[in-house]
Amino acid sequence: MEPELEERVAELERRLTALEGAGPRPPQPPAEDDFWALEGWKARLAALGSDTGGVLFTGAVTLPTGERYDWQQGSPTADLLDPEADGGRTADSLAALGHPVRLRLLREVLAGRRTVAELTALDGVGTSGQVYHHLRQLTAAGWLHPAGRSRHEVPAGRVVPLLVLLSAATP
């Protein structure tokens, strides 16, 4: 082997050994513009006089169907922690998502399978009666709405929030 090539191979081996022994990299500090949405949200909260902060989520989503959704939603912390808030509606909405078949059906609807016939033809979703039951639960909770005869859609204002919940619930 040529001496120059031997040096290059030896250097690559040293680097590889160093990388393999380095273990996980420590978290890097965020770049100055990494929190641009957060900084804007903080400014808005300050303008509203909120001293407890708040939660913001945003999304720019193109589904496999080609449909595009841009969404942002923010809530002051005081509203989210209000003990007088309608916890029943929130619990019902979250409970509707608490079944693996319902999550699968929502994902399938977002992917473009929107008719009951298409959904009942999927493996692992159960009988047509079970699919109808799950669709009714999702519709009652606002995660789906009828879009014509035997068709369902995720309402436009629920697409990004649904994806945020899926993202937050994924370990």
C-alpha positions as CSV (number, residue, x, y, z in Angstrom):
1,M,0.0,0.0,0.0
2,E,1.2,3.5,-0.8
3,P,2.4,5.5,2.2
4,E,-0.1,8.3,1.6
5,L,-3.0,5.8,1.4
6,E,-1.7,4.1,4.6
7,E,-1.7,7.5,6.4
8,R,-5.3,8.3,5.3
9,V,-6.6,4.8,6.3
10,A,-4.8,5.2,9.7
11,E,-6.3,8.6,10.2
12,L,-9.8,7.3,9.3
13,E,-9.3,4.5,11.8
14,R,-8.3,6.9,14.6
15,R,-11.4,9.1,13.9
16,L,-13.7,6.1,13.8
17,T,-12.3,4.8,17.1
18,A,-12.7,8.3,18.7
19,L,-16.3,8.5,17.5
20,E,-17.2,5.0,18.7
21,G,-15.7,5.7,22.1
22,A,-17.3,9.2,22.4
23,G,-20.8,7.9,23.4
24,P,-23.8,10.2,23.1
25,R,-23.0,13.8,22.3
26,P,-24.0,16.4,24.9
27,P,-26.9,18.6,24.0
28,Q,-25.9,21.6,22.1
29,P,-27.1,25.1,23.2
30,P,-29.8,26.4,20.9
31,A,-28.9,28.7,18.2
32,E,-30.1,32.3,18.6
33,D,-33.0,31.8,16.2
34,D,-34.1,28.3,17.3
35,F,-36.9,29.7,19.5
36,W,-38.3,32.3,17.1
37,A,-41.9,31.1,17.5
38,L,-41.4,30.9,21.3
39,E,-40.0,34.5,21.5
40,G,-42.9,35.8,19.4
41,W,-45.3,34.0,21.7
42,K,-43.7,35.4,24.8
43,A,-44.0,38.9,23.4
44,R,-47.7,38.4,22.7
45,L,-48.3,37.0,26.2
46,A,-46.5,40.1,27.7
47,A,-48.7,42.4,25.6
48,L,-51.8,40.5,26.9
49,G,-50.5,41.0,30.4
50,S,-50.1,37.2,31.1
51,D,-47.7,36.7,33.9
52,T,-48.1,32.9,34.0
53,G,-47.0,32.2,30.4
54,G,-48.8,29.9,27.9
55,V,-48.5,27.1,25.4
56,L,-48.2,27.6,21.7
57,F,-48.2,25.0,18.9
58,T,-47.9,25.5,15.2
59,G,-47.8,23.4,12.1
60,A,-47.4,23.5,8.3
61,V,-48.6,20.1,7.1
62,T,-49.0,18.6,3.7
63,L,-50.9,15.3,3.9
64,P,-50.3,12.3,1.6
65,T,-53.4,13.5,-0.2
66,G,-51.8,16.8,-1.1
67,E,-54.0,18.8,1.2
68,R,-52.1,21.5,3.0
69,Y,-52.9,22.8,6.5
70,D,-51.2,25.8,8.3
71,W,-52.3,26.2,11.9
72,Q,-51.3,27.8,15.1
73,Q,-52.9,27.8,18.4
74,G,-52.0,29.3,21.7
75,S,-53.5,29.2,25.2
76,P,-52.5,31.1,28.3
77,T,-51.5,28.9,31.2
78,A,-54.2,30.3,33.4
79,D,-56.9,29.1,30.9
80,L,-55.4,25.6,30.7
81,L,-55.2,25.3,34.5
82,D,-58.6,26.9,35.3
83,P,-60.4,24.4,37.6
84,E,-63.7,25.7,36.4
85,A,-62.9,24.8,32.8
86,D,-65.1,22.1,31.1
87,G,-62.9,19.1,31.9
88,G,-65.5,16.7,30.7
89,R,-65.2,17.9,27.1
90,T,-61.4,17.7,27.3
91,A,-61.6,14.2,28.8
92,D,-64.0,13.0,26.1
93,S,-61.8,14.3,23.4
94,L,-58.7,12.6,24.8
95,A,-60.6,9.4,25.6
96,A,-61.7,9.2,21.9
97,L,-58.0,9.0,21.0
98,G,-57.3,6.4,23.7
99,H,-57.9,3.3,21.5
100,P,-55.4,2.0,19.0
101,V,-58.0,1.3,16.3
102,R,-59.3,4.9,16.5
103,L,-55.8,6.2,16.1
104,R,-55.3,3.9,13.2
105,L,-58.6,5.1,11.6
106,L,-57.6,8.8,12.1
107,R,-54.2,8.1,10.4
108,E,-55.9,6.3,7.6
109,V,-58.4,9.2,7.0
110,L,-55.5,11.7,7.0
111,A,-53.7,9.4,4.4
112,G,-56.8,9.6,2.2
113,R,-58.9,6.5,3.1
114,R,-62.1,8.3,3.9
115,T,-65.0,6.0,3.0
116,V,-66.4,3.5,5.5
117,A,-65.9,0.8,2.8
118,E,-62.2,1.7,2.6
119,L,-61.8,1.8,6.4
120,T,-63.6,-1.5,7.0
121,A,-61.5,-3.2,4.4
122,L,-58.3,-2.6,6.4
123,D,-56.8,-5.5,8.3
124,G,-57.0,-5.3,12.1
125,V,-59.8,-2.7,12.5
126,G,-62.5,-5.2,13.3
127,T,-66.0,-5.7,11.8
128,S,-68.0,-3.0,10.0
129,G,-70.1,-2.5,13.2
130,Q,-66.9,-2.0,15.2
131,V,-65.6,0.5,12.7
132,Y,-68.9,2.4,12.8
133,H,-68.7,2.5,16.6
134,H,-65.2,3.9,16.5
135,L,-66.1,6.5,13.8
136,R,-69.1,7.6,16.0
137,Q,-66.8,8.1,19.0
138,L,-64.3,10.1,16.9
139,T,-67.1,12.2,15.4
140,A,-68.7,12.9,18.8
141,A,-65.4,14.1,20.1
142,G,-64.8,16.4,17.1
143,W,-61.9,14.5,15.6
144,L,-63.9,13.5,12.5
145,H,-66.9,15.0,10.7
146,P,-69.1,13.6,7.9
147,A,-68.0,14.7,4.5
148,G,-70.7,13.3,2.3
149,R,-72.3,9.9,2.1
150,S,-70.3,7.4,4.2
151,R,-67.2,9.6,4.0
152,H,-65.3,11.1,6.9
153,E,-62.7,13.9,7.2
154,V,-60.6,15.3,10.0
155,P,-61.8,18.9,10.3
156,A,-59.2,21.4,9.1
157,G,-58.8,23.0,12.5
158,R,-58.1,19.6,14.1
159,V,-55.4,18.3,11.7
160,V,-52.4,20.0,13.2
161,P,-53.7,19.7,16.8
162,L,-54.1,15.9,16.2
163,L,-50.5,15.6,14.9
164,V,-49.3,17.7,17.9
165,L,-51.0,15.2,20.2
166,L,-49.5,12.3,18.4
167,S,-46.1,13.9,18.5
168,A,-46.4,14.7,22.2
169,A,-47.5,11.2,23.0
170,T,-44.7,9.5,21.1
171,P,-41.9,8.5,23.5
